[in-house]
Amino acid sequence: MTSPLFIHLPEPLEYADSLLNHFIRMGREDDETLLAGLCVAGAAKLSRCELSQLYLLDEVTGQLDLVAQHLPDALPSIEQVPGPVPQAQQLLQYSLKQRCALSLDDLVRSPYDTGFLPSSGLPWRSLLSVPLFNRHEAIKGILLCVSRRPEPLQSYATSLGHLGSFALNQLLLLRCTQPGPAVTRLPRERKTLAYGLIGSSAALEETCQLIGKVLNTPYTVLLRGETGTGKEVVARAIHAAGPRCRQAFVVQNCAAFPEGLLESELFGYRKGAFTGAERNYSGLFDAAHGGTLLLDEIGDMPLSLQAKLLRVLQEGEVRPLGASAAHKVDVRIIAATHRDLAAMVAEGSFREDLYYRLAQFPIQLPALRERDGDVLQLARHFADKACESLGRPPVDWSNSALDQLSSHAFPGNVRELKCLMERAVLMCDESVILPAHLSLPLAPAVTVASDVTLRQRMERVERVFLIDCLHKNRGNRTRTARELGVARRTLLYRLARLKIPVDDAQGER
């Protein structure tokens, strides 16, 4: 009995036998070029079309790359060269977006643009565009069959879809298992956690969990962390994701003004309050009414102002300089500091009551050296931004540059990394970042915390290396183990030992 898959095709038994032979031949092929060629040749023969093309979807750019083409009678001067194709091809984009085959029986009267098809003397009459899927039902490419005869091709869509999907998955598998060159493209499928923070480390994930708990509360947040860890970024994230997002977000660095000016800047003043006060001035508390006020470097606020700030936190009201009465304000306070406020309280340079009021919900931001694996993801993000601002294509990385980047301690944290990437992109002339562009010391700094053991240092390096390999293999642990030359169970043990998360949606486990 003939399968329903072939019942509408001419000579269904012969078609099924031919289709099986094409599957067998592709299953035995281990050369990328020959495999793709077998696919398009087989699709053209099965569909009785003169032209067949295989496209691979670039997950980074969303662009379709022409992998192989079968057009035996095309002239060399007009044959389409494999590579990226324009995004304006509505025919191909239809199959991508609708996740279904598109069959056109009369291309001459079709509204679609067919200018991307190679010329062959006679006009193209009918076309079949079939989306190709992986085992997770994600679209990975397009198989295109075009004929000079006006005939329906829809009945070939299912079988050719299976053929093309098999070929494309075999092709991707070959690319993953073959050794790569000394130049590496950092993974673009970086994991971006909630609130726009980039990274996949356990330390950053814990920070995001704390942000999620305090978002919809009126609590005062105290952000603590070293210089350059992104305290203002986190403060903006709390504001943007919270209920006050439609109101103002105001930032004031408490170390940027002397005491007198800082007081008038925060609380405002009335006309005649002091020499030069020729008009009423609303302070930053009023400017942030209904929204959020970030008091950066709160540890540098003078003691006299700390008392006035405490009253705002307790009573929700401010009294401008020269005013006889206070008025209510609705402001959420987020304070940030790189200093140890508890130690300052013990020294008497910071009010104890204010400290406990500010530390209602403290969040300790991790240093970059504590965010295992995040350096490479952040480096790609900053490098892409720098390339975009300079109008340049994305850069690749030499393995030696990656090694230096992964082993650097980054005392300036994320801010230092951002500046480093902007300079490296500017210095890079050949689209490949080299160690010379990073200007980092060749050896790790001698001064290392005494509580960091040799084993801990080695595990940090191993963790970064394994995360990079997993990203390169799109999370597939079997391929990663094969690339590293270790047993799969050994890799699984090391991943668990180093607490490396892998996205369950990526690849075969």
C-alpha positions as CSV (number, residue, x, y, z in Angstrom):
1,M,0.0,0.0,0.0
2,T,1.4,3.4,-1.0
3,S,2.1,5.9,1.8
4,P,-0.2,9.0,1.9
5,L,3.0,11.0,1.8
6,F,3.5,10.0,-1.9
7,I,0.0,9.2,-3.1
8,H,-0.4,12.5,-5.0
9,L,3.0,12.2,-6.7
10,P,3.6,10.6,-10.1
11,E,5.0,7.1,-9.8
12,P,4.9,7.1,-6.0
13,L,6.8,3.8,-5.5
14,E,9.7,4.9,-7.6
15,Y,9.7,8.3,-5.9
16,A,9.8,6.7,-2.4
17,D,12.7,4.4,-3.5
18,S,14.6,7.4,-4.9
19,L,14.0,9.4,-1.8
20,L,15.3,6.7,0.4
21,N,18.5,6.4,-1.7
22,H,19.1,10.1,-1.3
23,F,18.8,9.8,2.5
24,I,21.3,6.9,2.5
25,R,23.8,8.7,0.4
26,M,23.6,11.9,2.5
27,G,23.9,9.8,5.7
28,R,27.2,8.4,4.6
29,E,28.7,11.7,3.5
30,D,31.2,13.5,5.9
31,D,32.2,16.4,3.7
32,E,30.1,19.6,4.1
33,T,30.3,20.7,0.4
34,L,29.5,17.3,-1.0
35,L,26.6,16.8,1.5
36,A,25.0,20.1,0.6
37,G,25.5,19.3,-3.1
38,L,23.8,15.9,-2.7
39,C,20.8,17.6,-1.1
40,V,20.1,20.2,-3.8
41,A,20.8,17.7,-6.6
42,G,18.4,15.2,-5.0
43,A,15.8,17.8,-4.5
44,A,16.0,18.9,-8.1
45,K,15.8,15.3,-9.3
46,L,12.8,14.4,-7.1
47,S,10.8,17.5,-7.9
48,R,11.8,17.5,-11.6
49,C,12.9,21.1,-11.2
50,E,15.9,22.7,-13.1
51,L,17.0,24.8,-10.1
52,S,17.4,23.9,-6.4
53,Q,18.9,26.0,-3.6
54,L,19.8,25.2,0.0
55,Y,19.8,28.1,2.5
56,L,21.2,28.1,6.1
57,L,19.7,30.6,8.6
58,D,22.4,32.6,10.5
59,E,21.0,32.8,14.1
60,V,23.2,35.8,14.9
61,T,22.1,38.1,12.1
62,G,18.8,36.5,11.0
63,Q,20.2,36.4,7.5
64,L,19.9,33.5,5.0
65,D,23.2,32.2,3.6
66,L,23.1,30.3,0.3
67,V,25.0,27.0,1.1
68,A,24.5,25.1,-2.2
69,Q,22.8,25.5,-5.6
70,H,22.0,23.0,-8.4
71,L,21.6,24.5,-11.8
72,P,23.5,22.3,-14.3
73,D,23.0,24.5,-17.4
74,A,23.8,27.9,-15.8
75,L,26.6,29.9,-17.3
76,P,29.6,30.5,-14.9
77,S,29.1,34.3,-15.2
78,I,25.5,34.2,-14.0
79,E,25.7,31.4,-11.5
80,Q,24.8,32.6,-8.0
81,V,27.7,32.5,-5.6
82,P,27.1,30.9,-2.1
83,G,27.0,33.4,0.7
84,P,24.6,35.9,2.3
85,V,21.5,36.9,0.4
86,P,19.4,40.1,0.7
87,Q,16.8,40.2,3.4
88,A,14.3,41.7,1.0
89,Q,13.4,38.3,-0.5
90,Q,9.8,38.1,0.4
91,L,9.5,34.5,-0.9
92,L,12.1,33.2,1.5
93,Q,10.9,35.4,4.4
94,Y,7.4,34.1,4.0
95,S,8.4,30.5,4.7
96,L,10.6,31.7,7.7
97,K,7.9,33.7,9.3
98,Q,4.9,31.5,8.6
99,R,6.8,28.3,9.2
100,C,5.1,26.6,6.2
101,A,5.8,25.8,2.6
102,L,5.0,28.3,-0.2
103,S,4.1,27.0,-3.6
104,L,3.6,29.3,-6.6
105,D,2.3,27.8,-9.9
106,D,2.7,31.0,-12.0
107,L,5.7,33.1,-11.0
108,V,5.2,35.5,-14.0
109,R,2.0,36.8,-12.5
110,S,3.1,36.5,-8.9
111,P,3.5,39.7,-6.8
112,Y,6.7,38.4,-5.3
113,D,10.1,39.6,-6.5
114,T,12.1,36.8,-8.1
115,G,15.1,39.0,-9.0
116,F,17.3,37.0,-6.6
117,L,17.0,33.8,-8.8
118,P,19.8,33.2,-11.2
119,S,19.1,33.9,-14.9
120,S,18.8,31.0,-17.3
121,G,17.5,32.3,-20.6
122,L,13.9,31.2,-20.1
123,P,11.7,32.7,-17.3
124,W,11.0,30.8,-14.1
125,R,7.4,29.6,-13.9
126,S,6.8,27.7,-10.7
127,L,8.5,27.6,-7.3
128,L,8.4,25.7,-4.0
129,S,9.9,27.2,-0.8
130,V,10.1,24.7,2.1
131,P,11.2,25.6,5.7
132,L,13.7,23.2,7.3
133,F,13.6,22.3,11.0
134,N,15.9,20.8,13.6
135,R,14.8,18.2,16.2
136,H,13.4,21.0,18.4
137,E,11.2,22.3,15.7
138,A,13.3,25.5,15.2
139,I,13.7,26.7,11.7
140,K,17.3,26.4,10.5
141,G,17.0,27.0,6.8
142,I,15.1,26.9,3.5
143,L,15.0,24.5,0.6
144,L,14.0,26.1,-2.7
145,C,13.0,24.3,-5.9
146,V,12.2,26.3,-9.1
147,S,11.0,25.1,-12.5
148,R,10.7,26.6,-15.9
149,R,7.4,24.8,-16.3
150,P,4.1,26.1,-14.8
151,E,3.1,23.1,-12.6
152,P,2.0,22.6,-9.0
153,L,4.8,21.6,-6.6
154,Q,3.0,21.6,-3.3
155,S,2.7,17.8,-3.2
156,Y,6.5,17.6,-2.9
157,A,6.7,19.9,0.1
158,T,6.5,17.3,2.9
159,S,9.0,14.8,1.5
160,L,11.5,17.5,0.4
161,G,11.1,19.2,3.8
162,H,12.2,15.9,5.5
163,L,15.1,15.6,3.0
164,G,16.3,19.1,3.4
165,S,16.0,19.1,7.2
166,F,18.0,15.9,7.4
167,A,20.7,17.4,5.2
168,L,20.8,20.6,7.2
169,N,21.1,18.9,10.5
170,Q,23.9,16.6,9.2
171,L,25.6,19.7,7.9
172,L,25.4,21.5,11.3
173,L,26.6,18.4,13.0
174,L,29.7,18.2,10.8
175,R,30.5,21.9,11.5
176,C,30.3,21.3,15.2
177,T,32.5,18.2,15.2
178,Q,35.3,19.6,12.9
179,P,38.2,21.5,14.6
180,G,38.0,25.2,14.1
181,P,40.8,27.7,13.2
182,A,42.8,29.7,15.7
183,V,40.3,32.6,15.4
184,T,37.2,32.3,17.5
185,R,33.9,34.2,17.3
186,L,32.6,34.8,20.8
187,P,29.1,33.4,21.3
188,R,26.4,35.9,20.4
189,E,23.6,33.8,21.9
190,R,24.7,35.2,25.2
191,K,22.3,34.7,28.1
192,T,20.8,38.0,29.1
193,L,19.1,37.8,32.5
194,A,16.1,39.9,33.5
195,Y,16.4,43.7,33.8
196,G,18.9,43.9,30.9
197,L,21.9,42.6,32.9
198,I,24.2,40.5,30.7
199,G,25.7,37.3,32.1
200,S,25.0,33.7,33.2
201,S,27.0,33.4,36.4
202,A,25.5,32.3,39.6
203,A,26.5,35.5,41.3
204,L,24.6,37.6,38.7
205,E,21.6,35.4,38.9
206,E,21.5,35.8,42.7
207,T,21.6,39.6,42.2
208,C,18.7,39.4,39.7
209,Q,16.7,37.4,42.2
210,L,17.2,40.1,44.8
211,I,16.1,42.8,42.4
212,G,13.0,40.8,41.6
213,K,12.0,40.6,45.3
214,V,12.3,44.3,45.9
215,L,10.9,45.7,42.7
216,N,7.3,46.2,43.8
217,T,8.0,47.2,47.3
218,P,8.5,50.7,48.8
219,Y,11.7,49.6,50.5
220,T,14.9,51.7,50.4
221,V,17.6,49.8,48.5
222,L,21.3,50.1,49.4
223,L,23.6,49.0,46.5
224,R,27.0,48.0,47.7
225,G,30.0,47.0,45.5
226,E,33.4,47.9,44.2
227,T,33.8,50.8,41.7
228,G,32.7,49.9,38.3
229,T,30.4,47.0,39.2
230,G,27.3,48.7,37.7
231,K,25.5,50.2,40.7
232,E,23.8,52.9,38.6
233,V,22.9,50.3,36.0
234,V,21.1,48.2,38.6
235,A,19.4,51.2,40.1
236,R,18.0,52.1,36.7
237,A,16.9,48.5,36.2
238,I,15.0,48.6,39.5
239,H,13.3,51.8,38.5
240,A,12.5,50.7,34.9
241,A,11.0,47.4,35.9
242,G,9.1,48.7,38.9
243,P,5.8,50.5,39.2
244,R,7.5,54.0,39.1
245,C,8.9,53.4,35.6
246,R,6.7,56.2,34.0
247,Q,8.0,58.8,36.4
248,A,11.4,60.5,36.7
249,F,14.7,58.7,37.5
250,V,17.1,61.3,39.1
251,V,20.7,60.7,39.9
252,Q,22.8,62.7,42.3
253,N,26.5,62.0,43.2
254,C,26.9,63.0,46.8
255,A,30.7,63.5,46.3
256,A,30.2,66.0,43.4
257,F,29.2,69.0,45.5
258,P,30.4,70.7,48.6
259,E,28.1,70.6,51.6
260,G,26.2,73.9,51.1
261,L,25.6,73.3,47.4
262,L,24.6,69.7,47.9
263,E,21.9,70.7,50.4
264,S,20.3,73.2,48.1
265,E,20.6,70.8,45.2
266,L,18.7,68.1,47.1
267,F,16.2,70.1,49.1
268,G,15.8,73.3,47.0
269,Y,15.6,76.8,48.4
270,R,13.3,79.8,48.6
271,K,14.1,83.3,47.2
272,G,16.3,85.2,49.6
273,A,17.4,82.2,51.5
274,F,21.0,83.2,50.9
275,T,23.0,85.6,48.9
276,G,22.3,85.0,45.2
277,A,19.0,83.1,45.8
278,E,17.0,85.4,43.5
279,R,14.2,82.9,42.8
280,N,12.6,79.8,44.3
281,Y,14.4,76.6,43.3
282,S,12.9,73.1,43.5
283,G,15.4,70.5,44.6
284,L,16.0,67.0,43.3
285,F,13.5,65.4,45.8
286,D,10.8,67.5,44.1
287,A,12.1,66.7,40.7
288,A,11.9,63.0,41.5
289,H,8.4,63.2,43.0
290,G,6.5,60.0,42.1
291,G,9.7,58.4,40.8
292,T,13.2,57.3,42.0
293,L,16.2,59.2,43.4
294,L,19.6,57.6,43.3
295,L,22.0,59.0,45.8
296,D,25.3,57.7,44.5
297,E,28.4,57.6,46.8
298,I,26.2,58.1,49.8
299,G,29.2,57.5,52.1
300,D,30.5,60.9,51.1
301,M,27.4,62.8,52.3
302,P,28.3,65.2,55.2
303,L,26.9,64.4,58.6
304,S,24.8,67.5,58.8
305,L,22.9,66.5,55.6
306,Q,22.5,62.9,56.8
307,A,20.1,64.1,59.5
308,K,17.9,65.9,56.9
309,L,18.0,62.8,54.7
310,L,16.9,60.6,57.6
311,R,13.8,62.9,58.1
312,V,12.9,62.5,54.4
313,L,13.1,58.7,54.7
314,Q,11.1,58.6,58.0
315,E,8.5,61.3,57.4
316,G,8.4,61.6,53.6
317,E,8.7,65.3,53.6
318,V,11.4,67.9,52.7
319,R,12.0,71.5,53.8
320,P,13.7,73.7,51.3
321,L,16.3,76.2,52.5
322,G,14.6,79.4,53.7
323,A,11.2,77.8,53.9
324,S,9.1,77.9,57.0
325,A,7.3,74.6,56.5
326,A,8.0,71.2,55.0
327,H,6.0,69.6,52.3
328,K,5.3,66.0,51.4
329,V,7.2,64.2,48.6
330,D,6.7,60.7,47.2
331,V,10.2,59.5,46.3
332,R,11.8,56.1,46.3
333,I,15.4,56.3,47.6
334,I,18.1,54.1,46.2
335,A,21.6,54.6,47.7
336,A,24.8,53.4,46.3
337,T,28.4,53.2,47.7
338,H,31.7,51.5,47.3
339,R,32.6,52.2,50.9
340,D,32.1,50.1,54.0
341,L,29.3,52.0,55.8
342,A,29.3,49.7,58.8
343,A,32.9,50.6,59.4
344,M,32.2,54.3,58.9
345,V,29.4,54.0,61.6
346,A,32.0,52.5,64.0
347,E,34.3,55.4,63.2
348,G,31.6,57.9,63.8
349,S,31.7,59.3,60.2
350,F,28.3,58.0,59.3
351,R,25.0,58.1,61.2
352,E,24.0,54.7,62.6
353,D,20.3,55.4,62.4
354,L,20.6,56.5,58.8
355,Y,22.7,53.4,58.0
356,Y,20.0,51.0,59.2
357,R,17.3,53.0,57.4
358,L,19.2,52.9,54.1
359,A,20.1,49.2,54.5
360,Q,16.5,48.2,54.6
361,F,17.2,46.0,51.6
362,P,20.9,45.8,50.8
363,I,22.2,44.3,47.5
364,Q,25.8,43.4,47.2
365,L,26.9,43.6,43.6
366,P,29.5,41.0,42.7
367,A,32.9,42.0,41.3
368,L,33.6,41.0,37.7
369,R,36.2,38.5,38.9
370,E,33.5,36.7,40.9
371,R,31.2,36.4,37.9
372,D,32.6,33.3,36.3
373,G,32.1,33.2,32.6
374,D,30.5,36.6,32.3
375,V,33.7,38.4,31.0
376,L,33.4,36.9,27.5
377,Q,29.7,37.6,27.2
378,L,30.2,41.2,28.3
379,A,33.2,41.6,26.1
380,R,31.2,40.6,23.1
381,H,28.4,43.0,24.1
382,F,30.7,46.0,24.5
383,A,32.7,45.1,21.4
384,D,29.5,44.9,19.3
385,K,28.4,48.3,20.7
386,A,31.8,49.8,19.8
387,C,31.6,48.4,16.3
388,E,28.1,49.7,15.8
389,S,29.1,53.2,16.9
390,L,32.1,53.2,14.6
391,G,30.1,51.8,11.7
392,R,32.3,48.6,11.5
393,P,31.4,45.0,11.1
394,P,31.6,42.7,14.2
395,V,35.1,41.6,15.2
396,D,36.5,38.1,15.8
397,W,38.9,37.1,18.5
398,S,42.2,35.3,18.6
399,N,42.5,32.4,21.1
400,S,45.4,34.1,22.9
401,A,43.4,37.3,23.3
402,L,40.5,35.2,24.8
403,D,43.0,33.6,27.3
404,Q,44.3,37.0,28.4
405,L,40.8,38.4,28.8
406,S,39.6,35.4,30.8
407,S,42.6,35.5,33.2
408,H,42.6,39.2,33.9
409,A,41.4,40.2,37.4
410,F,39.7,43.5,36.2
411,P,40.1,45.6,39.3
412,G,38.0,48.3,37.6
413,N,35.3,45.7,37.0
414,V,32.7,46.2,34.2
415,R,33.7,49.8,33.6
416,E,37.3,48.7,33.0
417,L,36.1,46.0,30.6
418,K,33.9,48.4,28.7
419,C,36.8,50.9,28.2
420,L,39.1,48.0,27.3
421,M,36.8,46.8,24.6
422,E,36.2,50.2,23.1
423,R,40.0,50.7,22.8
424,A,40.6,47.2,21.4
425,V,38.0,47.7,18.6
426,L,39.5,51.0,17.7
427,M,43.0,49.5,17.6
428,C,41.9,46.4,15.6
429,D,42.6,46.9,11.9
430,E,42.1,43.3,10.6
431,S,38.8,42.5,12.3
432,V,40.5,40.1,14.7
433,I,41.3,41.3,18.2
434,L,44.8,40.2,19.2
435,P,46.6,40.4,22.6
436,A,48.3,43.6,21.5
437,H,45.0,45.4,21.2
438,L,44.1,44.6,24.8
439,S,47.3,46.0,26.4
440,L,46.9,43.6,29.3
441,P,49.8,42.2,31.4
442,L,51.0,38.9,30.1
443,A,51.0,37.3,33.5
444,P,48.4,37.5,36.3
445,A,49.0,40.1,38.9
446,V,51.3,39.1,41.7
447,T,49.0,40.5,44.4
448,V,46.3,37.9,44.9
449,A,44.0,37.6,47.8
450,S,45.5,35.3,50.4
451,D,42.3,33.3,50.8
452,V,42.2,32.3,47.1
453,T,43.9,28.9,46.8
454,L,45.6,27.4,43.7
455,R,42.7,25.0,43.3
456,Q,40.2,27.9,43.3
457,R,42.2,29.8,40.7
458,M,42.4,26.7,38.5
459,E,38.7,26.1,38.8
460,R,38.0,29.6,37.7
461,V,40.0,29.2,34.6
462,E,38.4,25.8,33.9
463,R,34.9,27.2,34.4
464,V,35.5,30.0,31.9
465,F,37.0,27.5,29.4
466,L,34.1,25.0,29.7
467,I,31.4,27.8,29.4
468,D,33.1,29.0,26.2
469,C,33.2,25.5,24.7
470,L,29.5,25.0,25.6
471,H,28.5,28.2,24.0
472,K,30.5,27.3,20.8
473,N,28.6,24.0,20.7
474,R,25.3,25.7,21.5
475,G,24.9,23.9,24.8
476,N,25.3,20.4,23.4
477,R,27.2,18.4,26.0
478,T,27.9,15.4,23.8
479,R,29.7,17.5,21.2
480,T,31.5,19.5,23.9
481,A,32.8,16.3,25.4
482,R,33.9,15.1,22.0
483,E,35.7,18.3,21.3
484,L,37.5,18.2,24.6
485,G,38.5,14.6,24.2
486,V,36.8,13.4,27.4
487,A,34.0,11.0,28.3
488,R,30.6,12.5,28.4
489,R,30.1,11.5,32.1
490,T,33.4,13.2,32.9
491,L,32.2,16.4,31.4
492,L,28.8,16.1,33.3
493,Y,30.7,15.6,36.5
494,R,32.9,18.7,35.9
495,L,29.8,20.8,35.0
496,A,28.1,19.8,38.2
497,R,31.2,20.2,40.3
498,L,31.7,23.8,38.9
499,K,28.0,24.6,39.1
500,I,27.8,25.5,35.4
501,P,24.2,26.0,34.2
502,V,23.3,24.9,30.6
503,D,20.1,26.1,28.9
504,D,17.9,23.0,28.7
505,A,16.5,24.3,25.4
506,Q,19.9,24.0,23.6
507,G,21.1,20.9,22.0
508,E,21.1,17.3,22.9
509,R,22.1,16.4,26.4
